[in-house]
Amino acid sequence: MNGDWFLRGRDGRLSVYQLSGDAVRCRAEREPGGPWTAPRTVGGDQRLHPVLAIGQGADGYAHLVSWRPTVKGESGLVHSTHFRPRLSALDWHPIGHPLTKGDRTGTPAVAVDAQGRAHVFVPDGQGGVRLLTQKEKGGWAAWRDLKGNGAGDGLAAVTGESGRVELYAAGPDGIQYWRQEEPAAEPVPAESLRATVRPGTLHALATSPDSTTLYYTDTSGALCAWRPGGKPVTLLPSAGHGPVSAVRCDLDGHDCTLLAQRSADGRVAFAAYPTEQESAGAWWTESGPQLPVDARVSLATDEDDRVVAATLSPSTGQLLLTRRKDEPGLALEAWRQV
């Protein structure tokens, strides 16, 4: 999965999205902080490949994108919108292929602008990136070629506090960065960074009115933070091999960024620091039980803006949650299975 699969909807309910065979399923709180529903299939009976990209707009709507098999040896992309976790999502709608036709070219990434338009980015398998944008009054614009230099899988799409969409992609020569200069404009190459990046470790977060921060792990195992216009900063050694999850939150009256990652020991590791102040330092603290090798970690905030962490194992379907206690610091409740 690409993107935050653990979300808070516009009604305050938390939900998770998971791949299950050739379908996508969703679970949600019956009420904020309350019990959870059983998993439900999203988007109807359409058979899907085991790929899912998720983006969420300021309106709280979740936009889901996946690949579906079409004719033998070929695939096409499909899109669904989920307006509220307790409601059914729209049926999967075909949105085409970045190269007109062919098999899957890469894992999509989704970001949603301030007007609620989904932007679907897809590696084209030729080192570039293609973009499909939703029209404000319905339908989709034509595919656009954003070019690129060896862009691979694991794109990180993000919407800044300005409501403009940005994209990061890693390749053999480093990281490429695109951004919208104006609302509704096509994202353009803005900067590149020479870096050695471990594949599949990009994660982007809006961290100020003018900046987004990209987290990535370099090939030495260091977790780095980079804001375009500046130099990358080594934050701390990576706790594990997968991408981090990140969320902005208030900790004792301070604007902080909380990171979480499945550690090499199989538990969840947390690290927090003042937002955009990497020089303040950060360190990992592990929490919870040992998790399956395929378990993913994600962070969100609930209706009361308390941090909530979730882990999900595709092989077992096990969903575990913990929530910040109502006390100083980052004290967490005991992990519980949902």
C-alpha positions in Angstrom: 0.0 0.0 0.0 1.1 3.5 -0.7 -0.1 6.4 1.4 -1.6 6.7 4.9 -4.0 3.7 5.3 -5.1 4.8 8.8 -7.3 7.9 8.5 -9.7 10.0 10.5 -12.8 10.8 8.4 -14.8 14.0 8.4 -17.2 12.5 10.9 -14.3 11.9 13.4 -14.3 8.2 13.0 -11.0 6.4 12.5 -10.8 3.8 9.7 -8.2 1.5 8.2 -7.9 0.2 4.6 -6.3 -3.2 3.9 -5.7 -5.4 0.9 -7.4 -8.8 1.1 -6.8 -11.1 -1.9 -8.2 -9.4 -5.0 -10.2 -6.8 -3.0 -9.8 -3.8 -0.7 -11.5 -3.9 2.7 -12.3 -1.1 5.2 -12.9 -1.2 8.9 -14.1 1.8 10.9 -15.1 2.9 14.4 -18.9 2.7 14.9 -18.5 6.0 16.8 -15.4 8.0 17.7 -13.5 6.1 20.3 -16.0 3.2 20.2 -16.0 -0.3 18.9 -15.1 -1.2 15.3 -17.0 -2.6 12.4 -16.1 -5.9 10.7 -14.1 -5.5 7.5 -16.2 -4.5 4.5 -15.3 -4.7 0.8 -14.7 -1.3 -0.8 -15.9 -0.4 -4.3 -18.1 -3.3 -5.3 -17.1 -6.6 -6.8 -14.3 -5.5 -9.1 -11.3 -7.8 -9.0 -8.1 -6.0 -8.3 -4.4 -6.6 -8.3 -2.8 -6.4 -4.8 -2.0 -2.7 -5.1 -3.6 0.2 -3.3 -2.8 3.9 -3.1 -4.6 6.2 -0.7 -4.9 10.0 -0.5 -7.1 12.2 1.7 -8.3 15.7 1.1 -9.0 18.5 3.6 -12.7 17.6 3.3 -11.9 14.2 4.9 -12.8 12.2 1.8 -10.5 9.2 1.0 -9.4 8.6 -2.6 -8.4 5.1 -3.4 -6.6 3.9 -6.6 -5.7 0.4 -7.6 -4.8 -1.6 -10.7 -7.3 -4.1 -12.2 -6.7 -6.9 -14.7 -8.4 -6.1 -18.1 -7.4 -8.4 -21.0 -4.7 -11.0 -20.9 -1.4 -9.4 -20.0 -2.8 -5.9 -19.6 -4.2 -3.8 -16.7 -5.9 -0.5 -16.0 -6.2 1.9 -13.1 -9.4 2.3 -11.1 -10.5 5.0 -8.6 -13.0 5.1 -5.8 -14.0 7.8 -3.4 -15.0 7.1 0.2 -16.9 10.0 1.7 -17.4 8.7 5.2 -16.0 5.5 6.9 -19.4 4.2 7.9 -20.9 4.7 4.4 -20.2 2.5 1.4 -17.5 3.8 -1.0 -18.3 4.6 -4.6 -17.9 1.7 -7.1 -14.5 1.4 -8.7 -14.3 3.6 -11.8 -11.8 2.9 -14.6 -9.4 5.8 -15.2 -7.2 4.4 -17.9 -3.5 3.5 -18.3 -0.6 6.0 -18.2 0.8 4.6 -21.5 -2.7 4.1 -23.1 -2.5 0.3 -22.7 -0.2 -2.4 -21.3 0.5 -4.1 -18.0 1.1 -2.4 -14.6 3.9 0.2 -14.8 4.3 0.8 -11.0 2.6 1.6 -7.8 0.4 4.8 -7.9 0.5 7.6 -5.3 -2.4 10.0 -4.6 -2.6 13.5 -3.3 -5.8 15.7 -3.1 -5.6 19.5 -3.6 -7.5 22.2 -1.7 -10.4 22.0 -4.2 -10.8 18.2 -3.5 -9.3 17.1 -6.8 -7.4 13.8 -6.7 -4.0 13.8 -8.4 -2.9 10.3 -9.4 0.9 9.8 -10.0 2.2 6.6 -11.5 5.7 5.6 -12.5 5.7 4.9 -16.2 8.2 2.1 -16.1 10.5 4.2 -18.3 12.1 6.3 -15.6 9.4 9.0 -15.7 6.2 9.8 -13.9 2.7 10.3 -15.4 -0.1 12.3 -13.8 -3.9 12.1 -14.1 -5.9 14.9 -12.4 -9.6 15.0 -11.5 -11.6 17.9 -12.9 -13.3 20.1 -10.3 -16.7 19.5 -11.9 -16.3 15.8 -12.6 -14.3 13.6 -14.9 -10.6 13.5 -15.5 -8.1 15.5 -17.5 -5.8 13.8 -20.0 -2.7 12.0 -18.8 0.4 14.2 -18.5 4.0 13.3 -18.8 6.0 14.9 -15.9 9.3 13.4 -17.2 11.8 12.2 -14.6 15.2 10.7 -14.4 15.1 7.1 -13.4 12.1 7.5 -11.1 11.2 4.2 -9.5 8.4 2.7 -7.4 7.6 4.1 -4.0 6.5 7.7 -5.0 5.6 10.0 -2.1 2.7 12.4 -3.0 1.7 15.1 -0.4 -0.5 18.2 -0.2 1.1 21.2 1.5 -0.7 23.5 3.9 -1.1 25.8 0.9 -3.4 23.2 -0.7 -0.9 22.7 -3.5 0.3 19.2 -4.5 3.9 18.0 -4.4 5.6 14.8 -5.4 8.9 13.1 -4.5 10.5 10.2 -6.4 13.7 8.3 -5.8 16.0 7.0 -8.5 19.6 5.9 -8.9 20.9 9.4 -8.9 18.9 10.6 -5.9 15.5 12.3 -5.2 13.4 14.3 -7.6 10.9 16.9 -6.5 7.9 18.4 -8.3 5.5 21.0 -7.0 2.5 23.1 -8.2 3.5 26.8 -8.4 -0.2 27.8 -8.5 -3.4 26.0 -7.6 -4.6 23.7 -10.4 -1.3 24.1 -12.2 0.6 21.1 -13.5 3.4 20.1 -11.0 6.8 21.0 -12.4 10.3 19.8 -11.5 11.5 22.1 -8.8 14.7 20.6 -7.3 16.7 17.4 -7.1 18.9 16.0 -4.3 21.8 13.7 -4.8 21.4 11.0 -2.3 21.6 7.2 -1.9 18.1 6.2 -1.0 16.9 2.8 0.2 14.0 1.9 -2.1 10.5 2.1 -0.6 11.4 4.4 2.2 10.0 7.8 1.1 7.3 9.5 3.3 6.3 13.1 3.0 4.5 15.4 5.5 3.3 19.0 5.4 5.3 20.7 8.2 4.7 24.4 7.8 2.7 26.9 5.6 5.6 26.9 3.0 7.3 23.5 3.4 6.9 19.8 3.3 9.4 17.4 4.8 10.5 14.2 3.1 11.7 11.4 5.3 13.9 8.6 3.7 16.4 6.0 4.7 19.8 6.2 3.0 21.8 3.1 2.1 23.8 3.4 5.3 20.7 2.9 7.3 20.3 6.5 8.5 16.9 8.1 8.6 17.1 11.5 6.9 14.8 14.5 6.7 14.9 16.9 3.7 13.0 20.1 2.9 13.5 21.4 -0.6 15.5 24.6 -0.5 17.8 23.3 2.3 20.2 20.4 2.9 19.2 17.0 4.2 19.7 16.2 7.9 20.5 12.9 9.4 17.9 12.5 12.1 18.8 9.2 13.7 19.5 5.6 12.7 16.5 3.9 11.1 14.7 1.6 13.5 13.9 -0.9 10.8 13.8 -1.5 7.1 10.4 -0.1 6.0 9.1 3.5 5.6 8.3 5.6 8.6 4.9 7.0 9.4 4.7 10.6 10.5 2.1 12.9 12.0 2.0 16.4 13.4 0.7 16.6 16.9 0.6 18.8 20.0 2.8 17.4 22.8 2.5 19.5 26.0 1.8 22.7 24.1 4.5 22.2 21.5 4.1 21.5 17.7 5.9 18.2 17.3 6.4 15.6 14.6 5.9 12.0 15.8 7.6 9.2 13.8 6.8 5.5 14.0 8.4 2.5 12.4 8.5 -1.3 12.8 11.8 -1.9 14.5 14.3 -4.6 13.6 13.3 -6.3 16.8 9.7 -6.5 15.5 8.1 -3.9 17.9 6.9 -0.4 17.1 9.5 2.3 17.6 8.4 5.9 18.3 10.5 9.1 18.1 9.3 12.7 18.5 10.9 16.1 18.0 9.8 19.8 17.6 8.5 20.2 14.0 11.2 21.2 11.5 13.8 21.4 14.4 15.8 18.3 13.6 18.8 19.8 15.4 16.9 19.2 18.7 17.6 15.5 18.3 15.3 12.5 18.5 15.6 8.9 19.8 13.6 5.7 19.4 11.4 4.2 22.2 9.9 0.8 21.5 6.4 -0.2 22.5 3.9 -3.0 22.2 4.3 -6.7 21.3 6.5 -8.3 18.7 4.8 -8.0 15.3 4.7 -10.2 12.2 7.4 -9.5 9.6 4.9 -7.9 7.2 3.2 -5.7 9.8 2.9 -2.0 8.8 2.6 1.0 11.2 0.6 4.1 10.7 -0.2 7.2 12.8 -3.3 9.5 13.0 -5.0 11.8 15.4 -8.5 11.2 16.7 -11.5 13.5 17.2 -9.9 14.9 20.3 -6.5 15.4 18.4 -4.9 12.7 20.5 -2.3 10.6 18.7 -3.4 7.1 17.8 -1.1 4.4 16.4 -2.1 1.3 14.4 -0.4 -1.8 13.2 -1.8 -4.1 10.5 -0.5 -7.4 9.3 -1.7 -8.4 5.8 -0.9 -12.1 6.4 -2.9 -12.4 9.6 -5.3 -9.4 9.3 -4.4 -8.5 12.9 -5.2 -4.9 13.7 -3.7 -3.4 16.9 -4.2 0.1 18.3 -2.9 2.3 21.0 -3.8 5.9 22.0 -2.0 8.6 23.8 -3.0 8.9 27.4 -4.4 12.2 28.8 -1.2 13.0 30.7 2.1 14.8 30.0 4.6 13.4 27.6 4.0 10.6 25.1 2.5 8.0 27.4 0.5 5.4 25.5 -2.3 3.1 26.5 -1.8 -0.6 26.4 -2.0 -2.0 22.8 -5.3 -3.7 22.1 -6.5 -5.9 19.3 -9.5 -4.7 17.3 
